[in-house]
């Protein structure tokens, strides 16, 4: 059964361009290297300093592999420099 994740990320004011540039690199690396990832996309909310990342993986092993990947660790560290605190994470389980 597919596993989803919603990550709500608040960034430091004025760091949108930097955050988005790094996220786009991460998104490309996920698409290129993670066959178990069905969907990985970042969206800006009405609050210009808050983003929501929508993720879906074929199973829990694929999601765990994502978190341990070199590209996630590298780009995650880079994005962390622009964040205002830790992301709020919500894990989901597909019903279909």
Biopython code that builds the backbone (N, CA, C, O; Angstrom):
import numpy as np
from Bio.PDB.StructureBuilder import StructureBuilder

atoms = [
    (1, "UNK", "N", (0.846, -1.178, 0.000)),
    (1, "UNK", "CA", (0.000, 0.000, 0.000)),
    (1, "UNK", "C", (0.894, 1.246, 0.000)),
    (1, "UNK", "O", (1.908, 1.282, 0.698)),
    (2, "UNK", "N", (0.526, 2.248, -0.769)),
    (2, "UNK", "CA", (1.312, 3.477, -0.887)),
    (2, "UNK", "C", (1.314, 4.252, 0.429)),
    (2, "UNK", "O", (0.342, 4.241, 1.184)),
    (3, "UNK", "N", (2.432, 4.920, 0.675)),
    (3, "UNK", "CA", (2.612, 5.748, 1.864)),
    (3, "UNK", "C", (2.810, 7.185, 1.405)),
    (3, "UNK", "O", (3.597, 7.451, 0.496)),
    (4, "UNK", "N", (2.098, 8.105, 2.033)),
    (4, "UNK", "CA", (2.236, 9.516, 1.702)),
    (4, "UNK", "C", (2.854, 10.293, 2.842)),
    (4, "UNK", "O", (2.895, 9.828, 3.981)),
    (5, "UNK", "N", (3.329, 11.469, 2.526)),
    (5, "UNK", "CA", (3.877, 12.368, 3.532)),
    (5, "UNK", "C", (3.520, 13.786, 3.120)),
    (5, "UNK", "O", (3.641, 14.160, 1.953)),
    (6, "UNK", "N", (3.080, 14.565, 4.096)),
    (6, "UNK", "CA", (2.885, 15.995, 3.905)),
    (6, "UNK", "C", (3.867, 16.685, 4.835)),
    (6, "UNK", "O", (3.833, 16.483, 6.048)),
    (7, "UNK", "N", (4.739, 17.498, 4.264)),
    (7, "UNK", "CA", (5.707, 18.255, 5.049)),
    (7, "UNK", "C", (5.380, 19.736, 4.908)),
    (7, "UNK", "O", (5.402, 20.284, 3.806)),
    (8, "UNK", "N", (5.082, 20.369, 6.016)),
    (8, "UNK", "CA", (4.797, 21.806, 6.030)),
    (8, "UNK", "C", (6.066, 22.496, 6.519)),
    (8, "UNK", "O", (6.531, 22.251, 7.632)),
    (9, "UNK", "N", (6.620, 23.362, 5.672)),
    (9, "UNK", "CA", (7.922, 23.968, 5.940)),
    (9, "UNK", "C", (7.795, 25.485, 5.986)),
    (9, "UNK", "O", (7.315, 26.109, 5.039)),
    (10, "UNK", "N", (8.230, 26.066, 7.093)),
    (10, "UNK", "CA", (8.276, 27.526, 7.203)),
    (10, "UNK", "C", (9.713, 27.956, 6.950)),
    (10, "UNK", "O", (10.653, 27.395, 7.513)),
    (11, "UNK", "N", (9.869, 28.965, 6.090)),
    (11, "UNK", "CA", (11.215, 29.442, 5.788)),
    (11, "UNK", "C", (11.408, 30.847, 6.343)),
    (11, "UNK", "O", (10.450, 31.539, 6.687)),
    (12, "UNK", "N", (12.663, 31.245, 6.421)),
    (12, "UNK", "CA", (13.004, 32.586, 6.881)),
    (12, "UNK", "C", (12.545, 33.606, 5.841)),
    (12, "UNK", "O", (12.624, 33.364, 4.636)),
    (13, "UNK", "N", (12.075, 34.725, 6.319)),
    (13, "UNK", "CA", (11.591, 35.773, 5.422)),
    (13, "UNK", "C", (12.681, 36.182, 4.436)),
    (13, "UNK", "O", (13.835, 36.388, 4.811)),
    (14, "UNK", "N", (12.291, 36.294, 3.167)),
    (14, "UNK", "CA", (13.207, 36.735, 2.125)),
    (14, "UNK", "C", (14.100, 35.642, 1.556)),
    (14, "UNK", "O", (14.965, 35.928, 0.730)),
    (15, "UNK", "N", (13.911, 34.403, 1.977)),
    (15, "UNK", "CA", (14.767, 33.302, 1.513)),
    (15, "UNK", "C", (14.067, 32.400, 0.497)),
    (15, "UNK", "O", (14.517, 31.281, 0.251)),
    (16, "UNK", "N", (12.973, 32.877, -0.093)),
    (16, "UNK", "CA", (12.190, 32.065, -1.031)),
    (16, "UNK", "C", (13.015, 31.579, -2.215)),
    (16, "UNK", "O", (13.012, 30.388, -2.525)),
    (17, "UNK", "N", (13.709, 32.479, -2.870)),
    (17, "UNK", "CA", (14.456, 32.097, -4.073)),
    (17, "UNK", "C", (15.497, 31.030, -3.762)),
    (17, "UNK", "O", (15.648, 30.063, -4.508)),
    (18, "UNK", "N", (16.214, 31.212, -2.656)),
    (18, "UNK", "CA", (17.246, 30.257, -2.278)),
    (18, "UNK", "C", (16.632, 28.893, -1.949)),
    (18, "UNK", "O", (17.120, 27.859, -2.405)),
    (19, "UNK", "N", (15.560, 28.903, -1.156)),
    (19, "UNK", "CA", (14.895, 27.655, -0.786)),
    (19, "UNK", "C", (14.378, 26.933, -2.027)),
    (19, "UNK", "O", (14.604, 25.734, -2.187)),
    (20, "UNK", "N", (13.692, 27.653, -2.898)),
    (20, "UNK", "CA", (13.111, 27.039, -4.093)),
    (20, "UNK", "C", (14.187, 26.471, -5.015)),
    (20, "UNK", "O", (13.995, 25.411, -5.611)),
    (21, "UNK", "N", (15.314, 27.163, -5.136)),
    (21, "UNK", "CA", (16.394, 26.672, -6.001)),
    (21, "UNK", "C", (16.933, 25.339, -5.494)),
    (21, "UNK", "O", (17.165, 24.421, -6.281)),
    (22, "UNK", "N", (17.132, 25.229, -4.184)),
    (22, "UNK", "CA", (17.638, 23.976, -3.624)),
    (22, "UNK", "C", (16.578, 22.885, -3.732)),
    (22, "UNK", "O", (16.901, 21.741, -4.052)),
    (23, "UNK", "N", (15.311, 23.224, -3.467)),
    (23, "UNK", "CA", (14.265, 22.205, -3.567)),
    (23, "UNK", "C", (14.195, 21.643, -4.980)),
    (23, "UNK", "O", (14.019, 20.436, -5.151)),
    (24, "UNK", "N", (14.327, 22.481, -5.985)),
    (24, "UNK", "CA", (14.265, 21.999, -7.371)),
    (24, "UNK", "C", (15.386, 21.004, -7.662)),
    (24, "UNK", "O", (15.186, 20.053, -8.417)),
    (25, "UNK", "N", (16.562, 21.214, -7.070)),
    (25, "UNK", "CA", (17.657, 20.248, -7.221)),
    (25, "UNK", "C", (17.291, 18.925, -6.550)),
    (25, "UNK", "O", (17.527, 17.850, -7.102)),
    (26, "UNK", "N", (16.711, 19.019, -5.352)),
    (26, "UNK", "CA", (16.296, 17.809, -4.646)),
    (26, "UNK", "C", (15.221, 17.070, -5.431)),
    (26, "UNK", "O", (15.285, 15.850, -5.584)),
    (27, "UNK", "N", (14.242, 17.802, -5.924)),
    (27, "UNK", "CA", (13.151, 17.192, -6.694)),
    (27, "UNK", "C", (13.695, 16.440, -7.912)),
    (27, "UNK", "O", (13.247, 15.334, -8.212)),
    (28, "UNK", "N", (14.659, 17.042, -8.608)),
    (28, "UNK", "CA", (15.260, 16.392, -9.778)),
    (28, "UNK", "C", (16.022, 15.132, -9.372)),
    (28, "UNK", "O", (15.956, 14.116, -10.065)),
    (29, "UNK", "N", (16.743, 15.193, -8.255)),
    (29, "UNK", "CA", (17.499, 14.029, -7.785)),
    (29, "UNK", "C", (16.564, 12.897, -7.371)),
    (29, "UNK", "O", (16.857, 11.728, -7.625)),
    (30, "UNK", "N", (15.447, 13.233, -6.738)),
    (30, "UNK", "CA", (14.467, 12.216, -6.357)),
    (30, "UNK", "C", (13.920, 11.542, -7.613)),
    (30, "UNK", "O", (13.845, 10.315, -7.676)),
    (31, "UNK", "N", (13.538, 12.334, -8.609)),
    (31, "UNK", "CA", (12.981, 11.781, -9.850)),
    (31, "UNK", "C", (13.988, 10.871, -10.553)),
    (31, "UNK", "O", (13.615, 9.850, -11.131)),
    (32, "UNK", "N", (15.253, 11.243, -10.498)),
    (32, "UNK", "CA", (16.283, 10.485, -11.203)),
    (32, "UNK", "C", (16.705, 9.214, -10.464)),
    (32, "UNK", "O", (17.076, 8.225, -11.095)),
    (33, "UNK", "N", (16.651, 9.236, -9.145)),
    (33, "UNK", "CA", (17.252, 8.156, -8.361)),
    (33, "UNK", "C", (16.302, 7.282, -7.551)),
    (33, "UNK", "O", (16.719, 6.245, -7.038)),
    (34, "UNK", "N", (15.039, 7.673, -7.424)),
    (34, "UNK", "CA", (14.142, 6.943, -6.530)),
    (34, "UNK", "C", (12.955, 6.346, -7.289)),
    (34, "UNK", "O", (11.920, 6.990, -7.459)),
    (35, "UNK", "N", (13.128, 5.115, -7.737)),
    (35, "UNK", "CA", (12.044, 4.426, -8.443)),
    (35, "UNK", "C", (10.830, 4.212, -7.552)),
    (35, "UNK", "O", (9.712, 4.094, -8.053)),
    (36, "UNK", "N", (11.029, 4.160, -6.244)),
    (36, "UNK", "CA", (9.933, 3.925, -5.315)),
    (36, "UNK", "C", (9.135, 5.158, -4.957)),
    (36, "UNK", "O", (8.176, 5.073, -4.191)),
    (37, "UNK", "N", (9.516, 6.311, -5.501)),
    (37, "UNK", "CA", (8.787, 7.551, -5.234)),
    (37, "UNK", "C", (7.804, 7.797, -6.375)),
    (37, "UNK", "O", (8.200, 7.953, -7.530)),
    (38, "UNK", "N", (6.527, 7.830, -6.036)),
    (38, "UNK", "CA", (5.486, 8.072, -7.038)),
    (38, "UNK", "C", (5.267, 9.549, -7.309)),
    (38, "UNK", "O", (4.895, 9.935, -8.418)),
    (39, "UNK", "N", (5.499, 10.381, -6.291)),
    (39, "UNK", "CA", (5.166, 11.804, -6.406)),
    (39, "UNK", "C", (5.978, 12.582, -5.389)),
    (39, "UNK", "O", (6.082, 12.171, -4.233)),
    (40, "UNK", "N", (6.561, 13.714, -5.810)),
    (40, "UNK", "CA", (7.363, 14.548, -4.913)),
    (40, "UNK", "C", (7.295, 15.973, -5.451)),
    (40, "UNK", "O", (7.877, 16.270, -6.494)),
    (41, "UNK", "N", (6.597, 16.843, -4.757)),
    (41, "UNK", "CA", (6.359, 18.180, -5.299)),
    (41, "UNK", "C", (6.197, 19.196, -4.176)),
    (41, "UNK", "O", (5.626, 18.890, -3.130)),
    (42, "UNK", "N", (6.700, 20.402, -4.396)),
    (42, "UNK", "CA", (6.631, 21.481, -3.411)),
    (42, "UNK", "C", (5.660, 22.554, -3.895)),
    (42, "UNK", "O", (5.622, 22.894, -5.077)),
    (43, "UNK", "N", (4.877, 23.076, -2.954)),
    (43, "UNK", "CA", (3.860, 24.077, -3.270)),
    (43, "UNK", "C", (3.940, 25.227, -2.276)),
    (43, "UNK", "O", (4.088, 25.009, -1.073)),
    (44, "UNK", "N", (3.843, 26.445, -2.781)),
    (44, "UNK", "CA", (3.808, 27.619, -1.909)),
    (44, "UNK", "C", (2.373, 27.828, -1.446)),
    (44, "UNK", "O", (1.438, 27.674, -2.232)),
    (45, "UNK", "N", (2.192, 28.175, -0.185)),
    (45, "UNK", "CA", (0.863, 28.435, 0.358)),
    (45, "UNK", "C", (0.534, 29.918, 0.213)),
    (45, "UNK", "O", (1.313, 30.681, -0.358)),
    (46, "UNK", "N", (-0.622, 30.320, 0.734)),
    (46, "UNK", "CA", (-0.984, 31.741, 0.715)),
    (46, "UNK", "C", (-0.011, 32.572, 1.538)),
    (46, "UNK", "O", (0.191, 33.753, 1.255)),
    (47, "UNK", "N", (0.585, 31.971, 2.540)),
    (47, "UNK", "CA", (1.645, 32.626, 3.316)),
    (47, "UNK", "C", (2.937, 32.443, 2.527)),
    (47, "UNK", "O", (3.368, 31.305, 2.342)),
    (48, "UNK", "N", (3.571, 33.510, 2.057)),
    (48, "UNK", "CA", (4.749, 33.370, 1.201)),
    (48, "UNK", "C", (5.938, 32.692, 1.881)),
    (48, "UNK", "O", (6.892, 32.301, 1.209)),
    (49, "UNK", "N", (5.890, 32.549, 3.198)),
    (49, "UNK", "CA", (6.989, 31.910, 3.920)),
    (49, "UNK", "C", (6.691, 30.466, 4.308)),
    (49, "UNK", "O", (7.460, 29.855, 5.051)),
    (50, "UNK", "N", (5.590, 29.919, 3.817)),
    (50, "UNK", "CA", (5.225, 28.540, 4.151)),
    (50, "UNK", "C", (5.040, 27.736, 2.863)),
    (50, "UNK", "O", (4.337, 28.149, 1.940)),
    (51, "UNK", "N", (5.691, 26.582, 2.834)),
    (51, "UNK", "CA", (5.600, 25.659, 1.706)),
    (51, "UNK", "C", (5.051, 24.326, 2.197)),
    (51, "UNK", "O", (5.213, 23.965, 3.363)),
    (52, "UNK", "N", (4.403, 23.604, 1.298)),
    (52, "UNK", "CA", (3.936, 22.257, 1.589)),
    (52, "UNK", "C", (4.547, 21.326, 0.544)),
    (52, "UNK", "O", (4.424, 21.548, -0.660)),
    (53, "UNK", "N", (5.204, 20.286, 1.032)),
    (53, "UNK", "CA", (5.766, 19.265, 0.151)),
    (53, "UNK", "C", (4.850, 18.049, 0.221)),
    (53, "UNK", "O", (4.572, 17.526, 1.300)),
    (54, "UNK", "N", (4.388, 17.610, -0.943)),
    (54, "UNK", "CA", (3.537, 16.427, -1.051)),
    (54, "UNK", "C", (4.384, 15.290, -1.598)),
    (54, "UNK", "O", (5.032, 15.426, -2.635)),
    (55, "UNK", "N", (4.373, 14.168, -0.888)),
    (55, "UNK", "CA", (5.196, 13.024, -1.268)),
    (55, "UNK", "C", (4.347, 11.759, -1.253)),
    (55, "UNK", "O", (3.442, 11.616, -0.432)),
    (56, "UNK", "N", (4.649, 10.843, -2.169)),
    (56, "UNK", "CA", (4.023, 9.523, -2.117)),
    (56, "UNK", "C", (5.047, 8.486, -2.573)),
    (56, "UNK", "O", (5.743, 8.664, -3.572)),
    (57, "UNK", "N", (5.115, 7.395, -1.804)),
    (57, "UNK", "CA", (6.058, 6.311, -2.062)),
    (57, "UNK", "C", (5.300, 5.004, -2.224)),
    (57, "UNK", "O", (4.204, 4.849, -1.686)),
    (58, "UNK", "N", (5.878, 4.065, -2.964)),
    (58, "UNK", "CA", (5.179, 2.801, -3.204)),
    (58, "UNK", "C", (4.978, 2.006, -1.922)),
    (58, "UNK", "O", (4.033, 1.225, -1.815)),
    (59, "UNK", "N", (5.878, 2.203, -0.933)),
    (59, "UNK", "CA", (5.746, 1.508, 0.348)),
    (59, "UNK", "C", (6.668, 2.157, 1.383)),
    (59, "UNK", "O", (7.393, 3.105, 1.083)),
    (60, "UNK", "N", (6.623, 1.631, 2.587)),
    (60, "UNK", "CA", (7.432, 2.181, 3.668)),
    (60, "UNK", "C", (8.923, 2.062, 3.424)),
    (60, "UNK", "O", (9.687, 2.938, 3.829)),
    (61, "UNK", "N", (9.349, 0.989, 2.767)),
    (61, "UNK", "CA", (10.772, 0.827, 2.462)),
    (61, "UNK", "C", (11.262, 1.923, 1.525)),
    (61, "UNK", "O", (12.367, 2.439, 1.693)),
    (62, "UNK", "N", (10.443, 2.277, 0.539)),
    (62, "UNK", "CA", (10.816, 3.339, -0.404)),
    (62, "UNK", "C", (10.902, 4.685, 0.314)),
    (62, "UNK", "O", (11.785, 5.491, 0.022)),
    (63, "UNK", "N", (9.982, 4.928, 1.255)),
    (63, "UNK", "CA", (10.028, 6.181, 2.009)),
    (63, "UNK", "C", (11.269, 6.218, 2.902)),
    (63, "UNK", "O", (11.921, 7.256, 3.013)),
    (64, "UNK", "N", (11.595, 5.100, 3.533)),
    (64, "UNK", "CA", (12.788, 5.034, 4.373)),
    (64, "UNK", "C", (14.052, 5.254, 3.544)),
    (64, "UNK", "O", (14.976, 5.938, 3.985)),
    (65, "UNK", "N", (14.093, 4.674, 2.346)),
    (65, "UNK", "CA", (15.247, 4.847, 1.462)),
    (65, "UNK", "C", (15.414, 6.314, 1.080)),
    (65, "UNK", "O", (16.538, 6.807, 0.982)),
    (66, "UNK", "N", (14.308, 7.008, 0.867)),
    (66, "UNK", "CA", (14.368, 8.436, 0.543)),
    (66, "UNK", "C", (15.072, 9.192, 1.664)),
    (66, "UNK", "O", (15.977, 9.986, 1.408)),
    (67, "UNK", "N", (14.660, 8.946, 2.899)),
    (67, "UNK", "CA", (15.236, 9.658, 4.037)),
    (67, "UNK", "C", (16.707, 9.378, 4.265)),
    (67, "UNK", "O", (17.411, 10.188, 4.869)),
    (68, "UNK", "N", (17.182, 8.223, 3.782)),
    (68, "UNK", "CA", (18.583, 7.840, 3.959)),
    (68, "UNK", "C", (19.448, 8.177, 2.747)),
    (68, "UNK", "O", (20.665, 7.997, 2.787)),
    (69, "UNK", "N", (18.834, 8.662, 1.679)),
    (69, "UNK", "CA", (19.578, 8.905, 0.437)),
    (69, "UNK", "C", (20.570, 10.054, 0.595)),
    (69, "UNK", "O", (20.346, 10.994, 1.358)),
    (70, "UNK", "N", (21.668, 9.952, -0.144)),
    (70, "UNK", "CA", (22.682, 11.007, -0.104)),
    (70, "UNK", "C", (22.114, 12.336, -0.575)),
    (70, "UNK", "O", (22.405, 13.377, 0.013)),
    (71, "UNK", "N", (21.297, 12.310, -1.643)),
    (71, "UNK", "CA", (20.769, 13.571, -2.164)),
    (71, "UNK", "C", (19.820, 14.223, -1.163)),
    (71, "UNK", "O", (19.818, 15.447, -1.034)),
    (72, "UNK", "N", (19.013, 13.434, -0.451)),
    (72, "UNK", "CA", (18.118, 14.026, 0.546)),
    (72, "UNK", "C", (18.928, 14.643, 1.678)),
    (72, "UNK", "O", (18.624, 15.747, 2.131)),
    (73, "UNK", "N", (19.941, 13.947, 2.131)),
    (73, "UNK", "CA", (20.766, 14.478, 3.223)),
    (73, "UNK", "C", (21.507, 15.745, 2.793)),
    (73, "UNK", "O", (21.565, 16.719, 3.544)),
    (74, "UNK", "N", (22.066, 15.730, 1.599)),
    (74, "UNK", "CA", (22.822, 16.890, 1.115)),
    (74, "UNK", "C", (21.918, 18.096, 0.902)),
    (74, "UNK", "O", (22.175, 19.168, 1.448)),
    (75, "UNK", "N", (20.857, 17.928, 0.107)),
    (75, "UNK", "CA", (19.985, 19.064, -0.185)),
    (75, "UNK", "C", (19.142, 19.443, 1.029)),
    (75, "UNK", "O", (18.787, 20.609, 1.198)),
    (76, "UNK", "N", (18.820, 18.467, 1.873)),
    (76, "UNK", "CA", (18.093, 18.773, 3.104)),
    (76, "UNK", "C", (18.884, 19.701, 4.002)),
    (76, "UNK", "O", (18.330, 20.627, 4.595)),
    (77, "UNK", "N", (20.193, 19.450, 4.101)),
    (77, "UNK", "CA", (21.068, 20.337, 4.882)),
    (77, "UNK", "C", (21.081, 21.738, 4.277)),
    (77, "UNK", "O", (21.005, 22.735, 4.995)),
    (78, "UNK", "N", (21.176, 21.802, 2.953)),
    (78, "UNK", "CA", (21.187, 23.110, 2.282)),
    (78, "UNK", "C", (19.879, 23.856, 2.522)),
    (78, "UNK", "O", (19.894, 25.049, 2.823)),
    (79, "UNK", "N", (18.744, 23.162, 2.391)),
    (79, "UNK", "CA", (17.447, 23.810, 2.617)),
    (79, "UNK", "C", (17.297, 24.234, 4.068)),
    (79, "UNK", "O", (16.665, 25.249, 4.361)),
    (80, "UNK", "N", (17.874, 23.462, 4.972)),
    (80, "UNK", "CA", (17.782, 23.773, 6.396)),
    (80, "UNK", "C", (18.310, 25.156, 6.730)),
    (80, "UNK", "O", (17.846, 25.783, 7.682)),
    (81, "UNK", "N", (19.271, 25.637, 5.962)),
    (81, "UNK", "CA", (19.830, 26.969, 6.204)),
    (81, "UNK", "C", (18.804, 28.072, 5.970)),
    (81, "UNK", "O", (18.981, 29.191, 6.452)),
    (82, "UNK", "N", (17.739, 27.773, 5.238)),
    (82, "UNK", "CA", (16.716, 28.771, 4.917)),
    (82, "UNK", "C", (15.422, 28.559, 5.698)),
    (82, "UNK", "O", (14.495, 29.362, 5.590)),
    (83, "UNK", "N", (15.354, 27.493, 6.476)),
    (83, "UNK", "CA", (14.131, 27.175, 7.208)),
    (83, "UNK", "C", (14.050, 27.955, 8.518)),
    (83, "UNK", "O", (15.060, 28.357, 9.095)),
    (84, "UNK", "N", (12.820, 28.152, 8.958)),
    (84, "UNK", "CA", (12.555, 28.788, 10.245)),
    (84, "UNK", "C", (11.966, 27.713, 11.166)),
    (84, "UNK", "O", (10.765, 27.699, 11.437)),
    (85, "UNK", "N", (12.831, 26.820, 11.637)),
    (85, "UNK", "CA", (12.392, 25.712, 12.479)),
    (85, "UNK", "C", (12.289, 24.417, 11.699)),
    (85, "UNK", "O", (12.555, 24.365, 10.498)),
    (86, "UNK", "N", (11.896, 23.380, 12.410)),
    (86, "UNK", "CA", (11.766, 22.052, 11.810)),
    (86, "UNK", "C", (10.449, 21.946, 11.046)),
    (86, "UNK", "O", (9.471, 22.601, 11.407)),
    (87, "UNK", "N", (10.414, 21.130, 9.997)),
    (87, "UNK", "CA", (9.150, 20.946, 9.268)),
    (87, "UNK", "C", (8.136, 20.179, 10.117)),
    (87, "UNK", "O", (8.501, 19.385, 10.984)),
    (88, "UNK", "N", (6.873, 20.433, 9.851)),
    (88, "UNK", "CA", (5.779, 19.695, 10.469)),
    (88, "UNK", "C", (5.432, 18.557, 9.510)),
    (88, "UNK", "O", (5.055, 18.807, 8.365)),
    (89, "UNK", "N", (5.555, 17.315, 9.966)),
    (89, "UNK", "CA", (5.371, 16.148, 9.104)),
    (89, "UNK", "C", (4.115, 15.382, 9.478)),
    (89, "UNK", "O", (3.807, 15.205, 10.657)),
    (90, "UNK", "N", (3.392, 14.931, 8.460)),
    (90, "UNK", "CA", (2.227, 14.082, 8.667)),
    (90, "UNK", "C", (2.305, 12.918, 7.688)),
    (90, "UNK", "O", (2.312, 13.119, 6.473)),
    (91, "UNK", "N", (2.363, 11.697, 8.225)),
    (91, "UNK", "CA", (2.419, 10.506, 7.381)),
    (91, "UNK", "C", (1.009, 10.023, 7.091)),
    (91, "UNK", "O", (0.131, 10.065, 7.954)),
    (92, "UNK", "N", (0.804, 9.560, 5.858)),
    (92, "UNK", "CA", (-0.505, 9.106, 5.393)),
    (92, "UNK", "C", (-0.395, 7.705, 4.816)),
    (92, "UNK", "O", (0.653, 7.326, 4.293)),
    (93, "UNK", "N", (-1.469, 6.937, 4.908)),
    (93, "UNK", "CA", (-1.535, 5.617, 4.289)),
    (93, "UNK", "C", (-2.668, 5.621, 3.274)),
    (93, "UNK", "O", (-3.798, 5.996, 3.590)),
    (94, "UNK", "N", (-2.359, 5.203, 2.062)),
    (94, "UNK", "CA", (-3.352, 5.178, 0.988)),
    (94, "UNK", "C", (-4.455, 4.169, 1.299)),
    (94, "UNK", "O", (-4.194, 3.101, 1.853)),
    (95, "UNK", "N", (-5.682, 4.519, 0.938)),
    (95, "UNK", "CA", (-6.799, 3.589, 1.122)),
    (95, "UNK", "C", (-7.190, 2.909, -0.184)),
    (95, "UNK", "O", (-8.081, 2.061, -0.206)),
    (96, "UNK", "N", (-6.520, 3.284, -1.272)),
    (96, "UNK", "CA", (-6.853, 2.650, -2.555)),
    (96, "UNK", "C", (-5.606, 2.401, -3.375)),
    (96, "UNK", "O", (-5.692, 1.874, -4.484)),
]
sb = StructureBuilder()
sb.init_structure("model")
sb.init_model(0)
sb.init_chain("A")
sb.init_seg("    ")
for serial, (resi, resn, name, xyz) in enumerate(atoms, 1):
    if name == "N":
        sb.init_residue(resn, " ", resi, " ")
    sb.init_atom(name, np.array(xyz, "f"), 0.0, 1.0, " ", f" {name:<3s}", serial, name[0])
structure = sb.get_structure()
